[in-house]
Amino acid sequence: FESYKLKNLVWIDLGGGTGYNVEAIEEYVDLSMFKKIIIVDLCSSLCQEAKARVARKKWTNVEVFEGDV
């Protein structure tokens, strides 16, 4: 990713569960290249875990939505 110098991307993680995918990719990619990261999941308890992860990691460009895709 770094070689492309991408920025202002939007990532929608459908079935994103606890937000672990965002944390895992953060090891390889600078999350600031994303204008917005949206986690969507149907399960409210998983969304609550994702929201807690977002708060704990202090991600300002990540939002969590409970919904059916």
PDB file of N, CA, C and O in Angstrom:
ATOM      1  N   PHE A   1       0.810  -1.193   0.000  1.00  0.00           N
ATOM      2  CA  PHE A   1       0.000   0.000   0.000  1.00  0.00           C
ATOM      3  C   PHE A   1       0.849   1.249   0.000  1.00  0.00           C
ATOM      4  O   PHE A   1       0.530   2.211  -0.700  1.00  0.00           O
ATOM      5  N   GLU A   2       1.911   1.259   0.760  1.00  0.00           N
ATOM      6  CA  GLU A   2       2.708   2.467   0.900  1.00  0.00           C
ATOM      7  C   GLU A   2       3.297   2.933  -0.426  1.00  0.00           C
ATOM      8  O   GLU A   2       3.441   4.134  -0.652  1.00  0.00           O
ATOM      9  N   SER A   3       3.634   2.002  -1.291  1.00  0.00           N
ATOM     10  CA  SER A   3       4.262   2.397  -2.548  1.00  0.00           C
ATOM     11  C   SER A   3       3.309   3.158  -3.459  1.00  0.00           C
ATOM     12  O   SER A   3       3.752   3.875  -4.356  1.00  0.00           O
ATOM     13  N   TYR A   4       2.020   3.013  -3.242  1.00  0.00           N
ATOM     14  CA  TYR A   4       1.049   3.712  -4.082  1.00  0.00           C
ATOM     15  C   TYR A   4       0.716   5.100  -3.563  1.00  0.00           C
ATOM     16  O   TYR A   4       0.116   5.895  -4.287  1.00  0.00           O
ATOM     17  N   LYS A   5       1.086   5.409  -2.339  1.00  0.00           N
ATOM     18  CA  LYS A   5       0.822   6.716  -1.734  1.00  0.00           C
ATOM     19  C   LYS A   5      -0.662   7.066  -1.807  1.00  0.00           C
ATOM     20  O   LYS A   5      -1.032   8.193  -2.137  1.00  0.00           O
ATOM     21  N   LEU A   6      -1.490   6.098  -1.501  1.00  0.00           N
ATOM     22  CA  LEU A   6      -2.929   6.295  -1.525  1.00  0.00           C
ATOM     23  C   LEU A   6      -3.368   7.117  -0.322  1.00  0.00           C
ATOM     24  O   LEU A   6      -2.752   7.065   0.743  1.00  0.00           O
ATOM     25  N   LYS A   7      -4.448   7.879  -0.511  1.00  0.00           N
ATOM     26  CA  LYS A   7      -5.010   8.634   0.600  1.00  0.00           C
ATOM     27  C   LYS A   7      -6.484   8.908   0.318  1.00  0.00           C
ATOM     28  O   LYS A   7      -6.961   8.721  -0.801  1.00  0.00           O
ATOM     29  N   ASN A   8      -7.178   9.343   1.324  1.00  0.00           N
ATOM     30  CA  ASN A   8      -8.602   9.652   1.224  1.00  0.00           C
ATOM     31  C   ASN A   8      -9.437   8.451   0.801  1.00  0.00           C
ATOM     32  O   ASN A   8     -10.442   8.607   0.108  1.00  0.00           O
ATOM     33  N   LEU A   9      -9.034   7.271   1.206  1.00  0.00           N
ATOM     34  CA  LEU A   9      -9.776   6.053   0.884  1.00  0.00           C
ATOM     35  C   LEU A   9     -10.925   5.861   1.866  1.00  0.00           C
ATOM     36  O   LEU A   9     -10.907   6.406   2.970  1.00  0.00           O
ATOM     37  N   VAL A  10     -11.914   5.089   1.462  1.00  0.00           N
ATOM     38  CA  VAL A  10     -13.005   4.694   2.344  1.00  0.00           C
ATOM     39  C   VAL A  10     -13.057   3.173   2.340  1.00  0.00           C
ATOM     40  O   VAL A  10     -13.085   2.540   1.284  1.00  0.00           O
ATOM     41  N   TRP A  11     -13.069   2.599   3.539  1.00  0.00           N
ATOM     42  CA  TRP A  11     -13.137   1.151   3.703  1.00  0.00           C
ATOM     43  C   TRP A  11     -14.424   0.845   4.455  1.00  0.00           C
ATOM     44  O   TRP A  11     -14.631   1.341   5.563  1.00  0.00           O
ATOM     45  N   ILE A  12     -15.285   0.034   3.862  1.00  0.00           N
ATOM     46  CA  ILE A  12     -16.498  -0.425   4.534  1.00  0.00           C
ATOM     47  C   ILE A  12     -16.316  -1.910   4.815  1.00  0.00           C
ATOM     48  O   ILE A  12     -16.255  -2.727   3.897  1.00  0.00           O
ATOM     49  N   ASP A  13     -16.232  -2.243   6.095  1.00  0.00           N
ATOM     50  CA  ASP A  13     -16.011  -3.624   6.515  1.00  0.00           C
ATOM     51  C   ASP A  13     -17.367  -4.235   6.874  1.00  0.00           C
ATOM     52  O   ASP A  13     -17.845  -4.083   7.997  1.00  0.00           O
ATOM     53  N   LEU A  14     -17.980  -4.926   5.908  1.00  0.00           N
ATOM     54  CA  LEU A  14     -19.288  -5.542   6.107  1.00  0.00           C
ATOM     55  C   LEU A  14     -19.117  -6.825   6.916  1.00  0.00           C
ATOM     56  O   LEU A  14     -18.269  -7.657   6.594  1.00  0.00           O
ATOM     57  N   GLY A  15     -19.908  -6.982   7.948  1.00  0.00           N
ATOM     58  CA  GLY A  15     -19.733  -8.117   8.861  1.00  0.00           C
ATOM     59  C   GLY A  15     -18.472  -7.929   9.672  1.00  0.00           C
ATOM     60  O   GLY A  15     -17.764  -8.893   9.966  1.00  0.00           O
ATOM     61  N   GLY A  16     -18.188  -6.685  10.036  1.00  0.00           N
ATOM     62  CA  GLY A  16     -16.926  -6.324  10.682  1.00  0.00           C
ATOM     63  C   GLY A  16     -16.763  -6.768  12.122  1.00  0.00           C
ATOM     64  O   GLY A  16     -15.682  -6.641  12.698  1.00  0.00           O
ATOM     65  N   GLY A  17     -17.844  -7.292  12.712  1.00  0.00           N
ATOM     66  CA  GLY A  17     -17.755  -7.854  14.064  1.00  0.00           C
ATOM     67  C   GLY A  17     -17.162  -6.914  15.088  1.00  0.00           C
ATOM     68  O   GLY A  17     -17.669  -5.812  15.299  1.00  0.00           O
ATOM     69  N   THR A  18     -16.095  -7.346  15.720  1.00  0.00           N
ATOM     70  CA  THR A  18     -15.477  -6.605  16.829  1.00  0.00           C
ATOM     71  C   THR A  18     -14.498  -5.528  16.373  1.00  0.00           C
ATOM     72  O   THR A  18     -13.917  -4.830  17.204  1.00  0.00           O
ATOM     73  N   GLY A  19     -14.311  -5.386  15.073  1.00  0.00           N
ATOM     74  CA  GLY A  19     -13.350  -4.408  14.574  1.00  0.00           C
ATOM     75  C   GLY A  19     -11.935  -4.940  14.523  1.00  0.00           C
ATOM     76  O   GLY A  19     -10.995  -4.180  14.290  1.00  0.00           O
ATOM     77  N   TYR A  20     -11.769  -6.235  14.737  1.00  0.00           N
ATOM     78  CA  TYR A  20     -10.424  -6.814  14.749  1.00  0.00           C
ATOM     79  C   TYR A  20      -9.712  -6.619  13.405  1.00  0.00           C
ATOM     80  O   TYR A  20      -8.497  -6.422  13.374  1.00  0.00           O
ATOM     81  N   ASN A  21     -10.452  -6.674  12.307  1.00  0.00           N
ATOM     82  CA  ASN A  21      -9.816  -6.516  10.993  1.00  0.00           C
ATOM     83  C   ASN A  21      -9.069  -5.190  10.886  1.00  0.00           C
ATOM     84  O   ASN A  21      -7.983  -5.122  10.310  1.00  0.00           O
ATOM     85  N   VAL A  22      -9.657  -4.152  11.441  1.00  0.00           N
ATOM     86  CA  VAL A  22      -9.011  -2.833  11.397  1.00  0.00           C
ATOM     87  C   VAL A  22      -7.724  -2.860  12.213  1.00  0.00           C
ATOM     88  O   VAL A  22      -6.692  -2.350  11.778  1.00  0.00           O
ATOM     89  N   GLU A  23      -7.795  -3.456  13.391  1.00  0.00           N
ATOM     90  CA  GLU A  23      -6.594  -3.544  14.229  1.00  0.00           C
ATOM     91  C   GLU A  23      -5.515  -4.377  13.547  1.00  0.00           C
ATOM     92  O   GLU A  23      -4.335  -4.035  13.615  1.00  0.00           O
ATOM     93  N   ALA A  24      -5.907  -5.462  12.895  1.00  0.00           N
ATOM     94  CA  ALA A  24      -4.930  -6.328  12.236  1.00  0.00           C
ATOM     95  C   ALA A  24      -4.257  -5.620  11.060  1.00  0.00           C
ATOM     96  O   ALA A  24      -3.044  -5.725  10.883  1.00  0.00           O
ATOM     97  N   ILE A  25      -5.035  -4.905  10.264  1.00  0.00           N
ATOM     98  CA  ILE A  25      -4.459  -4.237   9.088  1.00  0.00           C
ATOM     99  C   ILE A  25      -3.569  -3.059   9.504  1.00  0.00           C
ATOM    100  O   ILE A  25      -2.674  -2.649   8.764  1.00  0.00           O
ATOM    101  N   GLU A  26      -3.834  -2.525  10.705  1.00  0.00           N
ATOM    102  CA  GLU A  26      -3.038  -1.401  11.192  1.00  0.00           C
ATOM    103  C   GLU A  26      -1.562  -1.761  11.331  1.00  0.00           C
ATOM    104  O   GLU A  26      -0.703  -0.880  11.313  1.00  0.00           O
ATOM    105  N   GLU A  27      -1.270  -3.038  11.470  1.00  0.00           N
ATOM    106  CA  GLU A  27       0.126  -3.475  11.558  1.00  0.00           C
ATOM    107  C   GLU A  27       0.866  -3.290  10.231  1.00  0.00           C
ATOM    108  O   GLU A  27       2.094  -3.214  10.204  1.00  0.00           O
ATOM    109  N   TYR A  28       0.110  -3.217   9.133  1.00  0.00           N
ATOM    110  CA  TYR A  28       0.706  -3.162   7.794  1.00  0.00           C
ATOM    111  C   TYR A  28       0.446  -1.862   7.051  1.00  0.00           C
ATOM    112  O   TYR A  28       1.188  -1.501   6.137  1.00  0.00           O
ATOM    113  N   VAL A  29      -0.608  -1.162   7.444  1.00  0.00           N
ATOM    114  CA  VAL A  29      -1.047   0.019   6.703  1.00  0.00           C
ATOM    115  C   VAL A  29      -1.302   1.162   7.681  1.00  0.00           C
ATOM    116  O   VAL A  29      -1.864   0.954   8.756  1.00  0.00           O
ATOM    117  N   ASP A  30      -0.895   2.343   7.309  1.00  0.00           N
ATOM    118  CA  ASP A  30      -1.175   3.534   8.103  1.00  0.00           C
ATOM    119  C   ASP A  30      -2.653   3.873   7.939  1.00  0.00           C
ATOM    120  O   ASP A  30      -3.091   4.214   6.840  1.00  0.00           O
ATOM    121  N   LEU A  31      -3.417   3.783   9.009  1.00  0.00           N
ATOM    122  CA  LEU A  31      -4.857   4.015   8.922  1.00  0.00           C
ATOM    123  C   LEU A  31      -5.211   5.447   8.540  1.00  0.00           C
ATOM    124  O   LEU A  31      -6.349   5.716   8.155  1.00  0.00           O
ATOM    125  N   SER A  32      -4.272   6.356   8.637  1.00  0.00           N
ATOM    126  CA  SER A  32      -4.559   7.741   8.261  1.00  0.00           C
ATOM    127  C   SER A  32      -4.766   7.892   6.754  1.00  0.00           C
ATOM    128  O   SER A  32      -5.244   8.932   6.301  1.00  0.00           O
ATOM    129  N   MET A  33      -4.414   6.867   5.971  1.00  0.00           N
ATOM    130  CA  MET A  33      -4.664   6.930   4.531  1.00  0.00           C
ATOM    131  C   MET A  33      -6.157   6.796   4.225  1.00  0.00           C
ATOM    132  O   MET A  33      -6.599   7.078   3.111  1.00  0.00           O
ATOM    133  N   PHE A  34      -6.926   6.361   5.229  1.00  0.00           N
ATOM    134  CA  PHE A  34      -8.361   6.218   5.051  1.00  0.00           C
ATOM    135  C   PHE A  34      -9.079   7.457   5.565  1.00  0.00           C
ATOM    136  O   PHE A  34      -8.932   7.847   6.723  1.00  0.00           O
ATOM    137  N   LYS A  35      -9.848   8.056   4.691  1.00  0.00           N
ATOM    138  CA  LYS A  35     -10.688   9.178   5.092  1.00  0.00           C
ATOM    139  C   LYS A  35     -11.724   8.697   6.104  1.00  0.00           C
ATOM    140  O   LYS A  35     -12.046   9.402   7.060  1.00  0.00           O
ATOM    141  N   LYS A  36     -12.241   7.495   5.885  1.00  0.00           N
ATOM    142  CA  LYS A  36     -13.252   6.915   6.759  1.00  0.00           C
ATOM    143  C   LYS A  36     -13.165   5.401   6.683  1.00  0.00           C
ATOM    144  O   LYS A  36     -12.980   4.826   5.611  1.00  0.00           O
ATOM    145  N   ILE A  37     -13.299   4.767   7.839  1.00  0.00           N
ATOM    146  CA  ILE A  37     -13.429   3.316   7.934  1.00  0.00           C
ATOM    147  C   ILE A  37     -14.754   3.058   8.631  1.00  0.00           C
ATOM    148  O   ILE A  37     -14.994   3.552   9.732  1.00  0.00           O
ATOM    149  N   ILE A  38     -15.608   2.285   7.985  1.00  0.00           N
ATOM    150  CA  ILE A  38     -16.938   2.015   8.515  1.00  0.00           C
ATOM    151  C   ILE A  38     -17.064   0.520   8.776  1.00  0.00           C
ATOM    152  O   ILE A  38     -16.901  -0.300   7.872  1.00  0.00           O
ATOM    153  N   ILE A  39     -17.353   0.184  10.016  1.00  0.00           N
ATOM    154  CA  ILE A  39     -17.573  -1.212  10.410  1.00  0.00           C
ATOM    155  C   ILE A  39     -19.082  -1.413  10.533  1.00  0.00           C
ATOM    156  O   ILE A  39     -19.756  -0.681  11.258  1.00  0.00           O
ATOM    157  N   VAL A  40     -19.603  -2.405   9.826  1.00  0.00           N
ATOM    158  CA  VAL A  40     -21.031  -2.711   9.874  1.00  0.00           C
ATOM    159  C   VAL A  40     -21.202  -4.164  10.308  1.00  0.00           C
ATOM    160  O   VAL A  40     -20.575  -5.069   9.758  1.00  0.00           O
ATOM    161  N   ASP A  41     -22.062  -4.370  11.304  1.00  0.00           N
ATOM    162  CA  ASP A  41     -22.365  -5.735  11.722  1.00  0.00           C
ATOM    163  C   ASP A  41     -23.803  -5.794  12.227  1.00  0.00           C
ATOM    164  O   ASP A  41     -24.352  -4.796  12.695  1.00  0.00           O
ATOM    165  N   LEU A  42     -24.397  -6.961  12.126  1.00  0.00           N
ATOM    166  CA  LEU A  42     -25.776  -7.192  12.533  1.00  0.00           C
ATOM    167  C   LEU A  42     -25.918  -7.419  14.038  1.00  0.00           C
ATOM    168  O   LEU A  42     -26.978  -7.164  14.611  1.00  0.00           O
ATOM    169  N   CYS A  43     -24.871  -7.888  14.661  1.00  0.00           N
ATOM    170  CA  CYS A  43     -24.908  -8.290  16.066  1.00  0.00           C
ATOM    171  C   CYS A  43     -24.551  -7.103  16.984  1.00  0.00           C
ATOM    172  O   CYS A  43     -23.447  -6.563  16.917  1.00  0.00           O
ATOM    173  N   SER A  44     -25.496  -6.717  17.827  1.00  0.00           N
ATOM    174  CA  SER A  44     -25.272  -5.541  18.680  1.00  0.00           C
ATOM    175  C   SER A  44     -24.112  -5.748  19.656  1.00  0.00           C
ATOM    176  O   SER A  44     -23.363  -4.809  19.924  1.00  0.00           O
ATOM    177  N   SER A  45     -23.950  -6.963  20.191  1.00  0.00           N
ATOM    178  CA  SER A  45     -22.855  -7.181  21.145  1.00  0.00           C
ATOM    179  C   SER A  45     -21.491  -7.062  20.458  1.00  0.00           C
ATOM    180  O   SER A  45     -20.537  -6.566  21.057  1.00  0.00           O
ATOM    181  N   LEU A  46     -21.399  -7.512  19.210  1.00  0.00           N
ATOM    182  CA  LEU A  46     -20.136  -7.353  18.480  1.00  0.00           C
ATOM    183  C   LEU A  46     -19.876  -5.879  18.164  1.00  0.00           C
ATOM    184  O   LEU A  46     -18.737  -5.415  18.224  1.00  0.00           O
ATOM    185  N   CYS A  47     -20.936  -5.152  17.829  1.00  0.00           N
ATOM    186  CA  CYS A  47     -20.789  -3.717  17.566  1.00  0.00           C
ATOM    187  C   CYS A  47     -20.312  -2.989  18.818  1.00  0.00           C
ATOM    188  O   CYS A  47     -19.493  -2.074  18.729  1.00  0.00           O
ATOM    189  N   GLN A  48     -20.816  -3.388  19.975  1.00  0.00           N
ATOM    190  CA  GLN A  48     -20.374  -2.766  21.225  1.00  0.00           C
ATOM    191  C   GLN A  48     -18.882  -3.026  21.457  1.00  0.00           C
ATOM    192  O   GLN A  48     -18.154  -2.139  21.903  1.00  0.00           O
ATOM    193  N   GLU A  49     -18.434  -4.246  21.153  1.00  0.00           N
ATOM    194  CA  GLU A  49     -17.002  -4.549  21.268  1.00  0.00           C
ATOM    195  C   GLU A  49     -16.195  -3.715  20.283  1.00  0.00           C
ATOM    196  O   GLU A  49     -15.115  -3.225  20.614  1.00  0.00           O
ATOM    197  N   ALA A  50     -16.721  -3.556  19.072  1.00  0.00           N
ATOM    198  CA  ALA A  50     -16.028  -2.746  18.064  1.00  0.00           C
ATOM    199  C   ALA A  50     -15.935  -1.292  18.525  1.00  0.00           C
ATOM    200  O   ALA A  50     -14.886  -0.663  18.382  1.00  0.00           O
ATOM    201  N   LYS A  51     -17.014  -0.760  19.072  1.00  0.00           N
ATOM    202  CA  LYS A  51     -16.999   0.623  19.561  1.00  0.00           C
ATOM    203  C   LYS A  51     -15.994   0.787  20.698  1.00  0.00           C
ATOM    204  O   LYS A  51     -15.300   1.801  20.778  1.00  0.00           O
ATOM    205  N   ALA A  52     -15.917  -0.205  21.568  1.00  0.00           N
ATOM    206  CA  ALA A  52     -14.935  -0.156  22.650  1.00  0.00           C
ATOM    207  C   ALA A  52     -13.514  -0.192  22.091  1.00  0.00           C
ATOM    208  O   ALA A  52     -12.629   0.505  22.587  1.00  0.00           O
ATOM    209  N   ARG A  53     -13.300  -1.007  21.056  1.00  0.00           N
ATOM    210  CA  ARG A  53     -11.971  -1.092  20.421  1.00  0.00           C
ATOM    211  C   ARG A  53     -11.609   0.253  19.789  1.00  0.00           C
ATOM    212  O   ARG A  53     -10.481   0.726  19.927  1.00  0.00           O
ATOM    213  N   VAL A  54     -12.567   0.860  19.100  1.00  0.00           N
ATOM    214  CA  VAL A  54     -12.339   2.168  18.464  1.00  0.00           C
ATOM    215  C   VAL A  54     -11.943   3.195  19.523  1.00  0.00           C
ATOM    216  O   VAL A  54     -10.997   3.958  19.330  1.00  0.00           O
ATOM    217  N   ALA A  55     -12.664   3.212  20.631  1.00  0.00           N
ATOM    218  CA  ALA A  55     -12.356   4.158  21.711  1.00  0.00           C
ATOM    219  C   ALA A  55     -10.984   3.874  22.322  1.00  0.00           C
ATOM    220  O   ALA A  55     -10.203   4.795  22.559  1.00  0.00           O
ATOM    221  N   ARG A  56     -10.698   2.603  22.575  1.00  0.00           N
ATOM    222  CA  ARG A  56      -9.427   2.207  23.188  1.00  0.00           C
ATOM    223  C   ARG A  56      -8.243   2.560  22.296  1.00  0.00           C
ATOM    224  O   ARG A  56      -7.201   3.004  22.777  1.00  0.00           O
ATOM    225  N   LYS A  57      -8.414   2.358  20.992  1.00  0.00           N
ATOM    226  CA  LYS A  57      -7.327   2.632  20.048  1.00  0.00           C
ATOM    227  C   LYS A  57      -7.279   4.112  19.630  1.00  0.00           C
ATOM    228  O   LYS A  57      -6.336   4.544  18.967  1.00  0.00           O
ATOM    229  N   LYS A  58      -8.305   4.880  20.025  1.00  0.00           N
ATOM    230  CA  LYS A  58      -8.392   6.320  19.716  1.00  0.00           C
ATOM    231  C   LYS A  58      -8.395   6.588  18.214  1.00  0.00           C
ATOM    232  O   LYS A  58      -7.794   7.547  17.731  1.00  0.00           O
ATOM    233  N   TRP A  59      -9.093   5.706  17.486  1.00  0.00           N
ATOM    234  CA  TRP A  59      -9.236   5.917  16.046  1.00  0.00           C
ATOM    235  C   TRP A  59     -10.293   6.980  15.813  1.00  0.00           C
ATOM    236  O   TRP A  59     -11.429   6.826  16.262  1.00  0.00           O
ATOM    237  N   THR A  60      -9.950   8.036  15.133  1.00  0.00           N
ATOM    238  CA  THR A  60     -10.902   9.122  14.894  1.00  0.00           C
ATOM    239  C   THR A  60     -11.613   8.995  13.548  1.00  0.00           C
ATOM    240  O   THR A  60     -12.597   9.693  13.305  1.00  0.00           O
ATOM    241  N   ASN A  61     -11.141   8.137  12.695  1.00  0.00           N
ATOM    242  CA  ASN A  61     -11.738   7.970  11.363  1.00  0.00           C
ATOM    243  C   ASN A  61     -12.527   6.666  11.217  1.00  0.00           C
ATOM    244  O   ASN A  61     -12.848   6.257  10.101  1.00  0.00           O
ATOM    245  N   VAL A  62     -12.840   6.007  12.348  1.00  0.00           N
ATOM    246  CA  VAL A  62     -13.548   4.732  12.316  1.00  0.00           C
ATOM    247  C   VAL A  62     -14.917   4.891  12.982  1.00  0.00           C
ATOM    248  O   VAL A  62     -15.021   5.408  14.094  1.00  0.00           O
ATOM    249  N   GLU A  63     -15.958   4.443  12.288  1.00  0.00           N
ATOM    250  CA  GLU A  63     -17.314   4.464  12.823  1.00  0.00           C
ATOM    251  C   GLU A  63     -17.889   3.052  12.786  1.00  0.00           C
ATOM    252  O   GLU A  63     -17.534   2.244  11.928  1.00  0.00           O
ATOM    253  N   VAL A  64     -18.782   2.771  13.731  1.00  0.00           N
ATOM    254  CA  VAL A  64     -19.407   1.450  13.829  1.00  0.00           C
ATOM    255  C   VAL A  64     -20.912   1.617  13.686  1.00  0.00           C
ATOM    256  O   VAL A  64     -21.519   2.467  14.337  1.00  0.00           O
ATOM    257  N   PHE A  65     -21.508   0.795  12.826  1.00  0.00           N
ATOM    258  CA  PHE A  65     -22.955   0.823  12.619  1.00  0.00           C
ATOM    259  C   PHE A  65     -23.518  -0.580  12.770  1.00  0.00           C
ATOM    260  O   PHE A  65     -22.973  -1.548  12.240  1.00  0.00           O
ATOM    261  N   GLU A  66     -24.608  -0.669  13.497  1.00  0.00           N
ATOM    262  CA  GLU A  66     -25.327  -1.926  13.608  1.00  0.00           C
ATOM    263  C   GLU A  66     -26.381  -1.955  12.506  1.00  0.00           C
ATOM    264  O   GLU A  66     -27.224  -1.062  12.423  1.00  0.00           O
ATOM    265  N   GLY A  67     -26.330  -2.981  11.662  1.00  0.00           N
ATOM    266  CA  GLY A  67     -27.298  -3.079  10.584  1.00  0.00           C
ATOM    267  C   GLY A  67     -27.102  -4.329   9.774  1.00  0.00           C
ATOM    268  O   GLY A  67     -26.082  -5.012   9.873  1.00  0.00           O
ATOM    269  N   ASP A  68     -28.099  -4.612   8.970  1.00  0.00           N
ATOM    270  CA  ASP A  68     -28.086  -5.776   8.088  1.00  0.00           C
ATOM    271  C   ASP A  68     -27.610  -5.336   6.718  1.00  0.00           C
ATOM    272  O   ASP A  68     -28.107  -4.351   6.172  1.00  0.00           O
ATOM    273  N   VAL A  69     -26.674  -6.039   6.172  1.00  0.00           N
ATOM    274  CA  VAL A  69     -26.170  -5.711   4.844  1.00  0.00           C
ATOM    275  C   VAL A  69     -26.762  -6.651   3.832  1.00  0.00           C
ATOM    276  O   VAL A  69     -26.464  -6.544   2.642  1.00  0.00           O
TER     277      VAL A  69
END
